[in-house]
C-alpha cells in the first residue's frame, strides 16, 4: 500500500483504499469547486483522473481556486491541476482534455467509462447536457449547483437534484431534465441560502455576463462535499460490481 494514504486506509479499510487506487474519475471543470474536489480525491489516493477544462488561470481566480497562483497566471487550469495531482501522488494516471463540454465533445467524457463523473461546470447548458447523458447511460455522476453569491457554508445541502430547494441553478436544470422526460436526476451539492436576484453582482464589460461575487469558504466546501459524494459512488461500486 502507498504509505501516503495509510491514514485513509485506517479510516476506510484496505479494501476500500484499493478501490480508490483503481478508480477512474472524470472531472468536468477545474475551477473554484472542481479544484477542491480534485484535491480531496487526489489526497485520498484516487488512481485515475480525466480533467476536462479549456480555461486558463486569471488573476480574478486567485480568491477561490487552488490552481490559481501568481506563478500560474495564463497557464491552462487542467494542466496546473494535473501537476498538482502528480505532486501528491506520482503514481496517478492523469489525462487532460483542453475543450469545452458540448454535444461535439461529450463522447470523450464517457469514452473510458469512468467510475464517477464529478460535474463542476459553471455553465448551465453543458451541465444539463452532461447530467442527462450520464443518467441515460447509467454512469454515476455527482454535480455541483450554484456556489457563487453564497456566504454561509452551513446552508450547504446534498440531495437528488429533483429534491433541491431555493437554488435557481438546480431549478433551471430540473426543468431541462423534465423536458427530456426524466423524473430522477443525480446527487448534487447545493445551497439553501437565499440571495436576491441582483445581489453580489457587478457589471462586466460590454457584451459579457455579469461578474458574481464568491468566497473560497463556500466554493471550497462545495468541492469537498462533492468529493465525498464521489467517494460514496466509488465505494458503492465495490458492492455492486461497478464500472472498474
C-alpha positions in Angstrom: 0.0 0.0 0.0 1.2 3.5 -0.8 2.2 5.0 2.6 0.9 8.4 1.6 -2.6 7.2 2.0 -2.2 5.0 5.1 -4.4 7.3 7.2 -7.2 6.9 4.7 -6.8 3.1 4.8 -7.1 3.2 8.6 -10.4 5.0 8.2 -12.0 3.3 5.2 -10.2 -0.1 5.2 -7.6 -1.6 2.9 -10.1 -3.0 0.5 -11.7 0.5 0.1 -8.2 2.0 -0.4 -7.5 -0.5 -3.2 -10.8 0.6 -4.7 -9.7 4.2 -4.6 -6.4 3.3 -6.3 -8.2 1.5 -9.1 -11.0 4.2 -9.5 -11.2 6.4 -12.6 -12.8 9.8 -12.1 -13.8 12.3 -14.8 -13.7 15.9 -13.5 -15.5 18.4 -15.7 -14.5 21.9 -14.6 -11.3 22.6 -12.7 -12.2 25.9 -11.2 -13.5 27.1 -7.8 -15.4 23.9 -6.9 -13.6 21.5 -9.1 -10.1 22.1 -7.8 -11.2 21.5 -4.2 -12.9 18.3 -5.2 -9.8 17.1 -7.1 -7.6 18.0 -4.2 -9.5 15.8 -1.8 -9.8 12.9 -4.2 -6.1 13.0 -5.0 -5.2 13.0 -1.3 -7.4 10.0 -0.8 -5.4 8.1 -3.3 -7.8 8.0 -6.3 -5.7 6.5 -9.0 -7.1 7.9 -12.3 -8.3 11.3 -13.3 -9.6 12.7 -16.6 -9.7 16.5 -16.4 -11.9 18.5 -18.8 -11.4 22.3 -18.9 -10.3 24.7 -21.7 -9.9 27.7 -19.4 -6.7 29.5 -18.3 -5.8 30.9 -14.9 -6.8 34.5 -14.5 -5.9 36.9 -11.7 -9.5 37.0 -10.6 -9.4 33.3 -9.9 -6.9 33.7 -7.1 -9.5 34.4 -4.4 -11.1 30.9 -4.7 -9.3 28.4 -7.0 -6.5 26.1 -5.9 -5.0 26.2 -9.3 -4.7 30.0 -9.3 -1.5 31.5 -8.1 0.6 34.4 -9.4 3.0 31.8 -10.6 0.3 30.0 -12.7 -1.3 33.0 -14.3 -2.0 32.4 -18.0 -1.5 28.6 -17.7 -4.1 26.0 -18.5 -6.1 25.2 -15.4 -6.3 21.5 -16.2 -2.5 21.3 -16.7 -1.9 23.0 -13.4 -4.2 20.7 -11.6 -2.6 17.7 -13.3 0.8 18.7 -12.0 -0.6 19.2 -8.5 -2.2 15.7 -8.5 1.1 14.1 -9.6 2.9 16.0 -6.9 0.5 14.5 -4.4 0.6 11.0 -6.0 3.2 10.4 -8.7 1.6 7.0 -9.4 -1.7 8.6 -10.5 -2.8 8.3 -14.1 -3.9 11.8 -15.2 -5.0 13.0 -18.6 -6.2 16.5 -19.6 -8.7 17.5 -22.2 -8.5 21.1 -23.5 -12.0 21.7 -24.7 -15.4 23.0 -23.5 -18.0 20.3 -22.8 -20.7 20.4 -25.6 -22.5 18.0 -27.8 -19.5 17.6 -30.1 -17.0 16.8 -27.3 -19.3 15.0 -24.9 -18.3 11.5 -26.0 -14.8 12.0 -24.7 -16.1 12.1 -21.1 -17.7 8.7 -21.5 -15.1 7.1 -23.7 -13.3 5.2 -20.9 -16.5 4.9 -18.8 -15.4 6.5 -15.6 -16.4 5.1 -12.2 -17.9 8.5 -11.5 -18.2 11.9 -13.1 -17.6 15.0 -11.0 -19.5 17.8 -12.6 -18.1 21.2 -11.6 -19.1 23.0 -14.7 -20.3 26.6 -14.2 -22.4 26.9 -17.4 -25.9 25.7 -17.5 -26.2 24.2 -21.0 -23.2 21.9 -20.8 -24.1 21.0 -17.2 -27.6 19.9 -18.2 -26.3 18.0 -21.3 -23.7 16.2 -19.2 -26.2 15.2 -16.4 -28.8 14.0 -18.9 -26.3 11.9 -20.8 -24.8 10.3 -17.7 -28.3 9.4 -16.4 -29.3 7.9 -19.7 -26.1 5.9 -19.9 -26.2 4.7 -16.3 -22.9 6.3 -15.4 -22.6 7.7 -11.9 -22.4 11.5 -11.7 -22.3 13.9 -8.8 -22.9 17.6 -9.6 -22.3 21.0 -8.1 -25.1 23.5 -8.3 -24.6 27.3 -7.8 -21.9 28.2 -5.2 -21.3 31.8 -6.3 -23.0 34.7 -4.4 -23.3 32.5 -1.3 -21.6 33.3 2.1 -22.9 30.8 4.6 -21.3 27.2 4.2 -23.8 25.9 6.8 -26.6 26.3 4.3 -24.9 23.6 2.0 -27.1 20.5 1.4 -26.9 17.3 -0.6 -29.7 15.5 -2.4 -31.1 14.4 -5.7 -31.5 17.4 -8.0 -35.2 16.9 -8.1 -35.4 17.3 -4.3 -33.5 20.6 -4.1 -34.9 23.8 -2.7 -34.1 27.6 -3.2 -31.2 27.0 -5.7 -32.0 28.7 -9.0 -29.3 26.8 -10.9 -30.9 23.5 -9.8 -34.3 24.7 -10.7 -33.3 25.5 -14.3 -31.5 22.2 -14.8 -34.5 20.4 -13.3 -36.8 22.0 -15.9 -34.5 20.8 -18.7 -34.4 17.2 -17.3 -38.2 17.2 -17.0 -38.4 18.4 -20.6 -36.3 15.3 -21.5 -38.8 13.1 -19.8 -36.7 12.5 -16.7 -38.1 12.4 -13.1 -34.9 11.5 -11.3 -31.5 13.2 -11.7 -28.3 12.8 -9.8 -26.9 13.5 -6.4 -25.8 17.1 -6.1 -24.4 19.7 -3.8 -26.5 22.9 -3.4 -27.2 25.7 -1.0 -30.4 26.8 0.6 -29.0 30.3 1.2 -31.4 32.7 -0.4 -29.9 35.7 -2.3 -31.7 38.4 -4.1 -31.6 38.4 -7.9 -29.3 41.4 -8.1 -27.1 40.8 -5.0 -23.4 40.3 -5.1 -23.2 41.1 -8.8 -21.1 43.5 -10.8 -21.5 44.5 -14.4 -18.8 43.1 -16.7 -17.5 44.6 -19.9 -19.9 45.3 -22.7 -21.5 42.1 -24.1 -20.2 39.9 -21.3 -22.0 38.2 -18.5 -22.2 39.8 -15.1 -19.5 39.1 -12.6 -20.6 37.2 -9.5 -19.0 37.6 -6.1 -17.7 34.4 -4.5 -15.8 33.1 -1.5 -13.5 30.1 -1.1 -15.3 29.3 2.2 -18.3 28.3 0.2 -16.9 27.1 -3.1 -14.2 25.1 -1.2 -16.9 23.5 1.0 -18.9 22.7 -2.1 -15.9 21.0 -3.7 -15.1 18.9 -0.6 -18.7 17.8 -0.2 -18.8 16.9 -3.9 -15.6 14.8 -3.5 -17.4 13.0 -0.6 -20.3 12.2 -2.8 -17.9 10.9 -5.5 -16.2 8.7 -2.8 -19.6 7.3 -1.9 -20.3 6.4 -5.6 -16.9 4.7 -5.8 -17.4 2.6 -2.7 -20.9 1.6 -3.8 -19.4 0.1 -6.9 -17.4 -2.3 -4.8 -20.7 -3.7 -3.6 -22.5 -3.9 -6.9 -19.7 -4.6 -9.3 -19.3 -1.0 -10.5 -17.6 0.2 -13.7 -14.0 -0.8 -12.9 
